[in-house]
């Protein structure tokens, strides 16, 4: 079973929206709590249930992480009638993208903070093609997860899946993040001062909540 830490908006019923968040490498569900992610949601009185899940090295290595994510977290939320936003930070953002690519009909939105986006080989390939819109990867192998997520992003221009990208301006992976940002609608990208760290991700989280949920909850 995936390690999870959940916080519900109501004890007696499910909220209409569930946010499933995956952490950065060497972090766990408790790090979201320490960084203030739950408090930020509850202070806004949002109708949102939170589930923070851990990423076990074994599940990443044996490639069962997506199946576990689907069976243990996505399907139960669907069974309760929840709208699902899947998100993650750094490595967690990469896994979230892989999950959305594999189960696109079961995700209602993606929240990505400083996501890992693959090796320099793949991102360099896209940059040399003058951007994602011009990139033509050809046939992609089933186990080529990096190219599969970039092709998935490429196809989202004609689809309705909301993708929210947050990044720190001084993040050490900022050049790759900007490659992704250039393929998204301007309103989908949030850039704040900061690096690849929890204080920056917390600022991005507050901005994400305000942009995607606060206005909607008072509409």
Secondary structure, 3 states (H helix, E strand, C coil): CCCEEEECCCCCCCCCEEEEEECCCCCCHHHHHHCCHHHHHHHCCCCEEEEEECCCHHHHHCCCHHHHHHHHHHHHHHHCCCEEEEEEECHHHHHHHHHHHHCHHHCCEEEEECCCCCCHHHHHHHHHCCCHHHCCCCCCCCCCHHHHHHHHHHHHHHCCCEEEEEEECCCCCHHHHHHHHCCCCHHHEEEECCCCCHHHHHHHHHHHHHHHHHHHHCC
